[in-house]
Amino acid sequence: MTSNGARDDVDVDDHADADAHVDGDIGSYAGQVASMPLRLQRGLTLVEILIAVLLSAILAVIAWRGLDHVARSSQQLVASTDRSQRLNQVMSQLELDLMEAAQLRQSGQFALQMMSFPIAEGAESSWLLLQRAMSEQLPTRAPRWVRWEVRDGVLTRSLSELGQSQALLSGLRGMELRPIGLALAQDPRSPPERWSGLEVLIVMQNGQRLRRVLSMRD
């Protein structure tokens, strides 16, 4: 009995020590868990906030520059497209004038004058005058002459009936005209009645050169 009682006392003490050890571990873990939210709730420092603000500002500048570049490119594309359309319209009108004048060459009612004049050092511009001869066969509303020239950076077309110039294309530095045709290869002084076409070179103020070859065949 005594030995059994002593053994029971030892077992009870061991269980008590084990329980105390477990309680100590649980208390230590609970203390660690309780201290974690305090560290998580510490918040951002001033340096971290400044870095975040700086990064946001850099990203905003990059985004703004990208949008500005896209907007400028779009504006340039629209301006270039509009200028190309206007140039095509101008060249179509000039070709119509040339072909209409060429239809009168057989009857001797066709006259064409061209003259070049300096616009800058080493550069020239030209004006073109298409003139009909006085004839009863011409319609009363038919213009007696049509003149093309660059004036103050603007390509203009003038009709005898209107008495004023029509501005067609701006931003020009000058216009160069050169007749073409087989007759000119044989004789550079061939009259306009023997020309087969006209080479038109438009020089923009930014130095860009636009070249077109227009037909004068009837």
C-alpha positions in Angstrom: 0.0 0.0 0.0 2.7 2.4 0.9 4.7 1.7 -2.3 1.6 2.1 -4.4 0.6 5.3 -2.7 4.1 6.7 -3.3 3.9 5.7 -6.9 0.6 7.5 -7.2 2.0 10.6 -5.7 4.9 10.6 -8.2 2.5 10.2 -11.1 0.4 13.1 -9.9 3.4 15.3 -9.6 4.6 14.4 -13.1 1.2 15.2 -14.5 1.2 18.5 -12.7 4.6 19.4 -14.1 3.5 18.5 -17.6 0.4 20.6 -17.3 2.4 23.5 -16.0 4.9 23.2 -18.9 2.0 23.1 -21.4 0.4 26.1 -19.7 3.7 27.9 -20.0 4.0 27.2 -23.7 0.5 28.3 -24.4 1.0 31.5 -22.5 4.2 32.2 -24.4 2.5 31.6 -27.8 -0.4 33.7 -26.7 2.0 36.5 -25.8 3.6 36.3 -29.2 0.3 36.4 -31.0 -0.9 39.3 -28.9 2.3 41.3 -29.8 2.0 40.7 -33.6 -1.0 43.1 -34.3 1.0 45.8 -32.5 3.8 45.5 -35.0 1.4 45.2 -38.0 -0.5 48.3 -37.0 2.7 50.3 -36.7 1.9 52.0 -40.2 4.1 53.6 -42.9 7.0 55.8 -42.1 7.5 59.3 -43.5 10.2 58.1 -45.9 8.0 55.3 -47.2 5.2 57.8 -47.8 7.6 60.2 -49.6 8.8 57.3 -51.8 5.3 56.3 -52.7 4.4 59.9 -53.6 7.5 60.2 -55.7 6.8 57.0 -57.6 3.2 58.2 -58.2 4.4 61.5 -59.6 6.9 59.8 -61.9 4.2 57.5 -63.3 1.9 60.4 -63.8 4.5 62.3 -65.8 5.3 59.3 -67.9 1.5 58.8 -68.6 1.1 62.5 -69.4 4.0 62.5 -71.9 2.6 59.4 -73.5 -0.8 61.0 -74.0 0.8 64.2 -75.2 2.8 62.3 -77.8 -0.3 60.4 -79.0 -2.2 63.7 -79.3 0.6 65.4 -81.2 1.0 62.4 -83.6 -2.8 62.4 -84.2 -2.8 66.2 -84.9 0.1 65.8 -87.3 -1.5 62.9 -89.1 -4.8 64.9 -89.5 -2.9 67.9 -90.8 -0.9 65.8 -93.2 -4.0 64.0 -94.5 -5.8 67.3 -94.9 -2.9 68.8 -96.8 -2.6 65.8 -99.1 -6.3 66.0 -99.9 -6.1 69.7 -100.6 -3.0 69.2 -102.8 -4.8 66.5 -104.8 -7.7 68.8 -105.3 -5.4 71.6 -106.4 -3.5 69.5 -108.8 -6.8 68.1 -110.3 -8.0 71.6 -110.9 -4.7 72.6 -112.5 -4.8 69.6 -114.7 -8.4 70.4 -115.8 -7.3 73.9 -116.7 -4.3 72.5 -118.7 -6.4 69.9 -120.6 -9.2 72.5 -121.3 -6.6 74.8 -122.7 -5.0 72.0 -124.7 -8.3 71.3 -126.4 -8.1 74.7 -128.0 -4.6 74.3 -129.4 -5.7 73.0 -132.8 -7.9 76.0 -133.4 -5.2 78.5 -132.4 -7.3 79.7 -129.4 -4.7 78.5 -126.9 -2.0 80.6 -125.3 0.1 79.8 -122.3 2.7 81.9 -120.6 5.1 80.9 -117.9 7.6 83.0 -116.0 10.1 82.3 -113.2 11.2 84.8 -110.6 13.6 84.5 -107.6 12.0 83.9 -104.2 15.1 83.3 -102.2 18.8 82.8 -102.6 19.2 80.0 -105.2 15.5 79.4 -105.4 12.8 80.5 -107.9 9.0 80.4 -108.2 6.9 80.4 -111.3 3.5 81.7 -112.4 1.4 80.2 -115.1 -1.1 82.0 -117.3 -3.6 80.1 -119.5 -5.2 82.5 -121.9 -7.9 82.0 -124.6 -7.9 84.0 -127.8 -10.8 86.2 -128.4 -13.3 84.2 -130.5 -17.0 84.1 -131.1 -17.0 80.3 -130.8 -16.2 80.5 -127.1 -19.1 80.5 -124.6 -19.8 83.9 -123.2 -19.2 82.7 -119.7 -15.9 81.1 -120.5 -13.0 82.8 -118.7 -10.6 84.6 -120.9 -7.6 83.7 -118.8 -6.7 81.6 -115.8 -3.6 82.5 -113.7 -1.8 80.3 -111.2 0.9 81.8 -108.9 2.3 81.7 -105.4 1.7 85.0 -103.6 2.8 85.5 -100.0 3.2 81.8 -99.4 -0.3 81.0 -100.8 -1.0 79.2 -104.1 -3.7 81.2 -105.8 -5.9 80.7 -108.9 -7.3 83.8 -110.5 -10.1 84.0 -113.2 -10.6 87.0 -115.4 -14.3 87.1 -114.6 -14.0 87.1 -110.8 -11.4 89.9 -110.6 -9.9 88.4 -107.5 -7.7 85.5 -106.5 -8.9 82.3 -104.9 -6.5 80.9 -102.2 -6.0 77.2 -102.7 -3.0 76.0 -100.6 -1.0 77.8 -97.9 2.4 77.3 -96.4 4.2 77.4 -99.7 7.7 78.7 -100.4 7.3 78.6 -104.2 6.2 76.7 -107.2 8.4 75.5 -110.1 7.0 74.6 -113.5 8.8 72.7 -116.2 7.2 71.6 -119.6 7.8 68.1 -120.8 7.3 66.3 -124.1 9.1 64.8 -127.1 9.1 68.1 -128.9 11.1 69.7 -126.1 13.8 67.0 -126.4 14.2 68.0 -130.0 13.9 71.7 -129.5 13.9 73.2 -126.0 12.2 76.3 -127.4 9.2 74.4 -128.7 6.0 76.5 -128.2 3.4 75.4 -125.5 1.2 74.0 -128.3 3.6 71.1 -128.6 4.0 70.3 -125.0 2.5 67.0 -123.7 2.6 67.8 -120.0 3.8 70.0 -117.3 5.9 69.0 -114.3 4.8 70.9 -111.2 7.1 71.1 -108.2 5.7 72.7 -105.0 8.2 73.7 -102.4 6.8 74.0 -98.9 8.1 76.5 -96.3 9.5 73.6 -94.2 11.6 72.5 -97.3 9.3 69.6 -98.3 9.1 69.2 -102.1 5.9 67.8 -103.7 6.2 66.8 -107.4 3.4 66.1 -109.8 3.4 65.5 -113.6 0.2 66.8 -115.2 -1.0 65.8 -118.7 -1.8 68.4 -121.4 -3.1 65.9 -124.0 -6.4 66.7 -125.7 
